[in-house]
Structures are given as structure tokens and as C-alpha cells.
């Protein structure tokens, strides 16, 4: 299959030349562009998530041979979560190569955290299917760089930490309520309120609902712990 200039440029940024470039094309095809004879990247995303998980688990074990499971688990979660995958995708400008339907493109899909994270996982799977586990491992370790050694000792995301704090006190999990939404459809801004059953609340505003939830959780955790 002939390579386009766009595919060649992306291969250079990824550091992997595909023997089967159709795998990379599929990894870049969002479900909004799927059609008979044109597969989207959802199945590759499923596989790539598992490949990434194994690479990160191996890397963390090798990086800290004395860490307990309780120390490793939050570091692992920080390295494989969608936000981290999206950050890596932005570094290689993956968004510019995504194949999106018109509505998704008009709504800012090339910048959406979820789409970028999913596509990054799909690309990992594409490399795995194209050249095997070692090639996928090399790709992940190269693109994730020193994130493995820089990940915090306690890298639990704020929502997880707040939930654990609540459960330790016999409370149900916190609730997250969208209290406002503004901005144009292609660049919405969300205001989310995190609520505990005991009555404490905190709000945060961000351009992605997931980010607003995390920031609201962090604010509420700081409020109830005095942090």
C-alpha cells in the first residue's frame, strides 16, 4: 500500500516504519469515519491498552525493585490513564493525522483528550501487530520517555484519592455534577461540582469534563484534609 506524505511524516515522529501501513491508517480512523470496508480504531484501542499496560508494568518493576504493590499501582495508573496517553499523542502531533467525520472535526475532535488517548493506544496496537511486542515496547518506552522515573511516589489521581478518603470514613463515593456549560460546541467549557455525602463541595472549570472532575476532586480533597 502506497504511503502518503502524512503517513511518512507520522512514522518519522513515531520512530517506526510500518511494513503494513494500513494498520497505522486504521489506528488513525475514528468511528465517525467508519464505513463498509473502512475499519475504525476501536478494536486496536482495546488491544493497545493491554500492550501499554504490560510495558508499563514491566518498566515500573525494573525501575524500583523494592516497591510494594501498593506503591506500584498508583504509579501504573498515572502512566496508562487516558490523560497521559493524550499528552504523548500531542507530543507527536497525532491529532493532525486523525481521520474524523465532519461533525467530530467541527467539534474540535483533533484536540479532544479522549480521542487522542484512544488513538495513541490504537497506534501502540498497530505497531504490535506490525512488528511484535518488542517493537511496541520500544515505541512506548521511547515516547513515554522519563515519565516512568518521574512518576510521583503516590501518583493516585485526585478522584481516586478522594474516593478512598470517603470510603475510609464509611461514606459512599463522591458525586460529580455538571453545574454549568459554556462556550461554543467545538470548544465547550465545563463546570463540575464534586460532592460528598457529608455536605462538603468544591467546583472546578475546564475545557474537558474529565479534567474538571479531577480538579474539583483535588479542590475538595484539599478542603477536607486541610492540604
C-alpha positions in Angstrom: 0.0 0.0 0.0 1.4 3.4 -1.0 2.3 5.7 1.8 1.1 9.3 1.8 3.4 12.1 2.9 1.3 12.5 6.0 1.8 8.8 7.0 5.6 9.0 6.2 5.9 12.1 8.4 4.0 10.5 11.3 6.1 7.3 11.0 9.2 9.5 11.5 7.7 11.2 14.6 6.8 7.8 16.0 10.2 6.3 15.1 8.6 3.2 13.4 8.3 2.4 9.7 5.3 0.1 9.1 5.6 -2.9 6.9 1.8 -2.8 6.9 0.9 1.0 6.8 -2.8 0.1 6.6 -2.5 -0.7 10.3 -1.5 2.8 11.0 -4.3 4.2 8.9 -6.8 2.1 10.8 -5.3 3.3 14.1 -5.9 6.9 13.0 -9.5 6.3 11.8 -12.1 7.4 14.4 -15.5 5.7 14.5 -17.1 8.8 13.0 -15.3 7.9 9.7 -16.0 4.2 9.7 -17.9 2.7 6.7 -18.2 -0.6 5.0 -14.7 -1.6 4.0 -13.1 1.0 6.3 -12.4 -0.2 9.8 -12.1 2.3 12.7 -9.6 2.1 15.6 -11.8 0.8 18.4 -10.6 -2.8 18.3 -7.0 -1.6 18.1 -7.6 0.7 21.0 -8.7 -2.3 23.1 -5.5 -4.2 22.2 -3.2 -1.3 22.6 -4.5 -0.6 26.1 -3.4 -4.1 27.1 0.0 -3.8 25.4 0.7 -0.5 27.1 -0.3 -1.9 30.4 2.2 -4.8 30.2 5.0 -2.5 29.0 4.4 -0.1 31.9 4.1 -2.9 34.5 7.5 -4.3 33.4 9.1 -0.8 33.3 7.9 0.0 36.9 9.1 -3.3 38.3 12.5 -2.8 36.7 12.7 0.9 37.8 12.1 0.2 41.5 12.8 -3.4 42.6 11.8 -2.6 46.2 8.4 -1.0 45.6 5.4 -2.7 47.0 2.2 -3.4 45.0 0.6 -0.6 46.9 3.3 1.8 45.7 3.4 0.4 42.1 -0.4 0.5 41.4 -0.9 4.3 41.6 2.2 4.9 39.5 1.0 2.4 36.9 -2.4 4.1 36.8 -0.8 7.5 36.3 1.2 6.2 33.4 -1.5 4.4 31.5 -4.5 6.7 32.1 -6.1 8.5 29.1 -4.7 11.9 30.0 -1.2 10.6 29.8 -1.8 8.8 26.5 -3.3 12.1 25.2 -0.3 14.1 26.3 2.0 11.7 24.5 -0.2 11.9 21.4 0.1 15.7 21.4 3.9 15.5 21.6 3.9 13.5 18.3 1.1 15.7 16.8 -1.1 12.6 16.4 -4.2 14.8 16.2 -3.1 16.3 12.9 -3.2 12.8 11.3 -6.6 11.6 12.7 -9.3 10.6 10.3 -12.5 12.2 11.6 -16.0 12.6 10.4 -17.2 16.2 9.6 -19.2 16.6 12.8 -16.3 15.4 15.0 -13.9 17.6 13.2 -16.1 20.6 13.6 -16.4 20.0 17.3 -12.6 20.1 17.8 -12.0 16.4 17.8 -8.3 16.7 17.0 -7.8 18.3 20.4 -10.1 16.1 22.5 -8.3 14.2 25.2 -10.4 11.1 24.8 -9.9 10.9 21.0 -6.2 11.5 21.3 -5.8 9.0 24.1 -7.7 6.3 22.2 -5.7 6.9 19.1 -2.4 6.6 20.9 -3.5 3.2 22.3 -4.6 2.2 18.8 -1.2 3.2 17.4 0.6 1.1 20.0 -1.5 -1.9 18.9 -0.8 -1.2 15.3 3.0 -1.3 16.0 2.5 -4.5 18.0 0.6 -6.2 15.1 3.1 -4.9 12.5 6.3 -5.9 14.2 5.7 -7.7 17.5 5.9 -6.9 21.2 9.5 -5.7 21.3 8.8 -3.1 18.7 5.7 -1.9 20.6 7.7 -1.9 23.8 10.4 0.2 22.2 7.8 2.7 20.9 6.2 3.1 24.3 9.4 3.4 26.2 10.7 6.0 23.7 7.5 8.1 23.6 6.8 7.9 27.4 10.5 8.9 27.9 11.4 9.6 31.5 7.8 9.6 32.7 8.4 6.2 34.4 11.2 7.6 36.6 9.4 10.9 37.2 6.1 9.5 38.2 5.3 10.5 41.8 5.7 8.2 44.7 1.9 8.4 45.3 0.5 9.1 41.8 -3.1 8.4 42.6 -5.3 10.8 40.7 -7.5 13.1 42.7 -10.8 11.3 42.1 -9.3 8.0 43.3 -7.8 9.7 46.4 -11.0 11.4 47.3 -13.0 8.2 46.9 -10.6 6.3 49.1 -10.7 9.1 51.7 -14.6 9.0 51.7 -14.7 5.2 51.8 -12.3 5.1 54.7 -14.9 7.1 56.6 -17.8 5.0 55.7 -19.2 7.4 53.1 -20.4 6.5 49.6 -18.3 7.6 46.6 -18.3 11.3 45.8 -20.8 12.6 43.2 -19.7 14.8 40.3 -22.4 17.1 38.9 -22.1 19.3 35.9 -23.4 22.7 37.1 -22.7 24.8 34.0 -21.5 24.5 30.4 -20.4 27.4 28.3 -18.5 28.2 25.1 -19.2 27.1 21.5 -20.0 23.5 20.6 -16.5 22.9 19.2 -14.8 24.2 22.4 -17.1 23.7 25.4 -16.1 24.7 28.9 -17.5 22.6 31.8 -18.0 23.5 35.5 -18.2 20.4 37.7 -19.1 20.3 41.4 -17.7 17.4 43.5 -19.9 16.5 46.4 -19.5 14.4 49.5 -22.5 12.9 51.3 -21.4 14.8 54.4 -22.2 18.1 52.5 -18.8 19.4 51.5 -18.5 20.5 47.9 -15.9 22.1 45.6 -16.1 23.3 42.0 -13.7 23.5 39.0 -13.9 24.6 35.4 -12.0 23.2 32.5 -12.3 22.6 28.8 -12.7 18.8 29.3 -15.3 17.3 31.6 -12.8 14.7 32.9 -10.3 17.4 33.7 -12.9 19.5 35.5 -13.9 16.4 37.6 -10.2 15.8 38.6 -9.7 19.4 39.5 -12.9 19.6 41.5 -11.9 16.4 43.3 -8.4 17.8 44.1 -10.0 21.0 45.5 -12.4 19.1 47.6 -9.7 16.7 48.9 -7.6 19.7 49.9 -10.6 21.3 51.6 -11.5 18.2 53.7 -7.9 17.3 54.6 -6.6 20.8 55.1 -4.0 20.2 52.4 
